Amino acid sequence: MVPVTTLCLKNAIEAMPHGGNIFIDYELIQENRRIIVTFIDKGIGIDRNVLRYLVTPFYTSKDKEIGLGLTVKATKSFKNITE
């Protein structure tokens, strides 16, 4: 979960080039042993057309990235949780 959290924080920081606040909230769901983590920033936001591709491998809206970050981090984190 740490790599996904780190990547979400990095993205939030990059979305606020003039600074700002990032709020992190979590909810622990006892019944199915899950955690919902919410990141809130005042950044530029994600275009609706881009949002649906957020975890699609090799998709990126950044110039110098290959587009595997969130996909790989989320997959590895999920694997670690289930093992």
DOKEKE-303280 format. One record per atom (N, C-alpha, C): atom name; x, y negated, z. Coordinates in Angstrom, 1 decimal, decimal comma, padded with zeros to 4 digits, always signed. Layout:
<recs>
   atom        x        y        z
     CA        X        Y        Z
...
</recs>
This chain:
<recs>
   atom        x        y        z
      N   +000,8   +001,2   +000,0
     CA   +000,0   +000,0   +000,0
      C   +000,9   -001,3   +000,0
      N   +002,1   -001,2   +000,5
     CA   +002,9   -002,3   +000,6
      C   +003,3   -002,9   -000,8
      N   +003,6   -002,0   -001,8
     CA   +003,9   -002,5   -003,1
      C   +002,7   -003,3   -003,8
      N   +001,5   -002,7   -003,6
     CA   +000,4   -003,4   -004,2
      C   +000,1   -004,8   -003,5
      N   +000,3   -004,8   -002,2
     CA   +000,1   -006,0   -001,4
      C   +001,2   -007,1   -001,9
      N   +002,4   -006,6   -002,0
     CA   +003,5   -007,5   -002,5
      C   +003,2   -008,1   -003,8
      N   +002,7   -007,2   -004,8
     CA   +002,4   -007,7   -006,1
      C   +001,3   -008,7   -006,1
      N   +000,2   -008,4   -005,3
     CA   -000,9   -009,3   -005,3
      C   -000,5   -010,7   -004,7
      N   +000,4   -010,7   -003,7
     CA   +000,9   -011,9   -003,1
      C   +001,7   -012,7   -004,2
      N   +002,5   -012,0   -004,9
     CA   +003,4   -012,6   -005,9
      C   +002,5   -013,2   -007,0
      N   +001,4   -012,5   -007,4
     CA   +000,5   -013,1   -008,4
      C   -000,2   -014,3   -007,9
      N   -000,6   -014,3   -006,6
     CA   -001,3   -015,4   -006,0
      C   -000,4   -016,6   -005,9
      N   +000,8   -016,4   -005,6
     CA   +001,8   -017,5   -005,5
      C   +002,0   -018,1   -006,9
      N   +002,2   -017,2   -007,9
     CA   +002,4   -017,7   -009,3
      C   +001,2   -018,5   -009,8
      N   +000,0   -018,2   -009,3
     CA   -001,2   -018,8   -009,8
      C   -001,4   -020,2   -009,2
      N   -000,5   -020,5   -008,2
     CA   -000,6   -021,8   -007,5
      C   +000,7   -022,6   -007,7
      N   +001,1   -023,0   -008,9
     CA   +002,4   -023,6   -009,1
      C   +002,6   -024,9   -008,3
      N   +001,6   -025,5   -007,8
     CA   +001,7   -026,7   -007,0
      C   +001,6   -026,5   -005,5
      N   +001,6   -025,2   -005,1
     CA   +001,4   -024,8   -003,7
      C   +000,0   -024,6   -003,4
      N   -000,2   -024,2   -002,1
     CA   -001,6   -023,9   -001,6
      C   -001,6   -022,9   -000,6
      N   -002,7   -022,4   -000,2
     CA   -002,9   -021,4   +000,9
      C   -003,3   -020,1   +000,3
      N   -002,9   -019,0   +000,9
     CA   -003,3   -017,7   +000,5
      C   -003,9   -017,0   +001,8
      N   -005,1   -016,6   +001,7
     CA   -005,7   -015,9   +002,8
      C   -005,9   -014,4   +002,5
      N   -005,5   -013,6   +003,5
     CA   -005,6   -012,2   +003,4
      C   -006,6   -011,7   +004,4
      N   -007,6   -010,9   +004,0
     CA   -008,5   -010,3   +004,9
      C   -008,6   -008,8   +004,7
      N   -008,9   -008,1   +005,7
     CA   -009,1   -006,7   +005,5
      C   -010,3   -006,1   +006,3
      N   -010,8   -005,0   +005,8
     CA   -011,9   -004,4   +006,5
      C   -011,6   -002,9   +006,5
      N   -011,6   -002,3   +007,7
     CA   -011,4   -000,9   +007,9
      C   -012,7   -000,2   +007,9
      N   -012,9   +000,8   +007,0
     CA   -014,1   +001,6   +006,9
      C   -013,8   +002,9   +007,5
      N   -014,2   +003,2   +008,7
     CA   -013,9   +004,4   +009,5
      C   -014,5   +005,6   +008,8
      N   -015,7   +005,6   +008,3
     CA   -016,4   +006,8   +007,8
      C   -015,6   +007,5   +006,7
      N   -015,0   +006,8   +005,8
     CA   -014,2   +007,4   +004,7
      C   -012,7   +007,1   +004,8
      N   -012,3   +006,5   +005,9
     CA   -010,9   +006,2   +006,1
      C   -010,3   +005,4   +005,0
      N   -010,9   +004,3   +004,7
     CA   -010,5   +003,3   +003,6
      C   -010,3   +002,0   +004,2
      N   -009,5   +001,2   +003,5
     CA   -009,3   -000,2   +003,9
      C   -009,6   -001,1   +002,6
      N   -010,4   -002,1   +002,8
     CA   -010,6   -003,1   +001,7
      C   -009,8   -004,3   +002,1
      N   -008,9   -004,6   +001,2
     CA   -008,0   -005,8   +001,4
      C   -008,4   -006,9   +000,4
      N   -008,7   -008,1   +000,8
     CA   -009,1   -009,2   +000,0
      C   -008,0   -010,3   +000,0
      N   -007,6   -010,8   -001,2
     CA   -006,7   -011,9   -001,3
      C   -007,5   -013,1   -001,8
      N   -007,4   -014,2   -001,2
     CA   -008,1   -015,4   -001,6
      C   -007,1   -016,5   -001,8
      N   -007,0   -017,1   -003,0
     CA   -006,1   -018,2   -003,2
      C   -006,9   -019,3   -003,9
      N   -006,3   -020,5   -004,1
     CA   -006,9   -021,6   -004,8
      C   -006,2   -021,7   -006,1
      N   -005,8   -020,6   -006,7
     CA   -005,0   -020,7   -008,0
      C   -005,9   -020,9   -009,2
      N   -005,4   -020,8   -010,3
     CA   -006,1   -021,1   -011,6
      C   -007,1   -020,0   -011,9
      N   -007,1   -018,9   -011,3
     CA   -008,1   -017,9   -011,5
      C   -007,7   -017,0   -012,7
      N   -008,5   -015,9   -012,9
     CA   -008,3   -015,0   -013,9
      C   -009,5   -015,1   -014,9
      N   -009,2   -015,4   -016,2
     CA   -010,2   -015,5   -017,2
      C   -011,0   -014,2   -017,2
      N   -012,3   -014,4   -017,4
     CA   -013,2   -013,2   -017,5
      C   -012,8   -012,2   -018,5
      N   -012,3   -012,7   -019,7
     CA   -011,9   -011,8   -020,7
      C   -010,6   -011,0   -020,3
      N   -009,8   -011,5   -019,4
     CA   -008,6   -010,8   -019,0
      C   -008,9   -009,9   -017,8
      N   -009,9   -010,2   -017,0
     CA   -010,2   -009,5   -015,8
      C   -010,5   -008,0   -016,1
      N   -011,2   -007,7   -017,1
     CA   -011,5   -006,3   -017,4
      C   -010,2   -005,5   -017,8
      N   -009,2   -006,1   -018,1
     CA   -007,9   -005,4   -018,5
      C   -006,9   -005,4   -017,3
      N   -007,3   -005,8   -016,2
     CA   -006,4   -006,1   -015,0
      C   -005,5   -004,9   -014,7
      N   -006,0   -003,7   -014,8
     CA   -005,2   -002,5   -014,5
      C   -004,9   -001,6   -015,7
      N   -005,1   -002,2   -016,9
     CA   -004,8   -001,5   -018,1
      C   -003,3   -001,4   -018,4
      N   -002,7   -000,2   -018,5
     CA   -001,3   -000,1   -018,8
      C   -000,8   -001,0   -020,0
      N   +000,3   -001,7   -019,8
     CA   +000,9   -002,5   -020,9
      C   +000,2   -003,8   -021,2
      N   -000,9   -004,1   -020,5
     CA   -001,5   -005,4   -020,8
      C   -001,0   -006,4   -019,8
      N   -000,6   -007,5   -020,3
     CA   -000,2   -008,6   -019,4
      C   -000,5   -010,0   -020,1
      N   -000,7   -011,0   -019,2
     CA   -000,9   -012,3   -019,7
      C   +000,3   -013,2   -019,5
      N   +001,4   -012,5   -019,0
     CA   +002,6   -013,2   -018,7
      C   +003,7   -013,0   -019,8
      N   +004,5   -014,0   -020,0
     CA   +005,5   -014,0   -021,1
      C   +006,6   -012,9   -021,0
      N   +007,1   -012,8   -019,8
     CA   +008,3   -011,9   -019,6
      C   +008,0   -010,7   -018,8
      N   +006,8   -010,1   -018,9
     CA   +006,5   -008,9   -018,2
      C   +006,0   -007,8   -019,2
      N   +006,1   -006,6   -018,8
     CA   +005,6   -005,5   -019,7
      C   +004,2   -005,0   -019,4
      N   +003,7   -005,4   -018,3
     CA   +002,3   -005,1   -018,0
      C   +002,0   -003,8   -017,3
      N   +003,0   -003,4   -016,5
     CA   +002,8   -002,1   -015,7
      C   +002,6   -002,4   -014,2
      N   +002,9   -003,5   -013,8
     CA   +003,0   -003,8   -012,4
      C   +001,8   -003,3   -011,5
      N   +000,6   -003,9   -011,7
     CA   -000,5   -003,5   -010,8
      C   -000,9   -002,1   -011,1
      N   -000,9   -001,6   -012,3
     CA   -001,3   -000,3   -012,7
      C   -000,4   +000,7   -012,0
      N   +000,9   +000,6   -012,1
     CA   +001,9   +001,5   -011,4
      C   +001,8   +001,4   -009,9
      N   +001,8   +000,2   -009,4
     CA   +001,8   +000,1   -007,9
      C   +000,5   +000,7   -007,3
      N   -000,7   +000,4   -008,0
     CA   -001,9   +001,0   -007,4
      C   -001,9   +002,5   -007,5
      N   -001,4   +003,0   -008,6
     CA   -001,4   +004,5   -008,8
      C   -000,5   +005,1   -007,7
      N   +000,7   +004,6   -007,5
     CA   +001,6   +005,1   -006,5
      C   +001,1   +005,0   -005,1
      N   +000,4   +003,9   -004,8
     CA   -000,1   +003,7   -003,5
      C   -001,3   +004,7   -003,3
      N   -002,1   +004,9   -004,3
     CA   -003,2   +005,9   -004,1
      C   -002,6   +007,3   -003,9
      N   -001,6   +007,6   -004,6
     CA   -001,0   +008,9   -004,5
      C   -000,4   +009,1   -003,1
      N   +000,2   +008,1   -002,6
     CA   +000,8   +008,2   -001,2
      C   -000,3   +008,3   -000,2
      N   -001,4   +007,7   -000,4
     CA   -002,5   +007,8   +000,6
      C   -003,1   +009,2   +000,6
      N   -003,2   +009,8   -000,6
     CA   -003,9   +011,1   -000,7
      C   -002,9   +012,3   -000,3
      N   -001,7   +012,0   -000,3
     CA   -000,7   +013,1   +000,0
      C   -000,6   +013,3   +001,5
</recs>
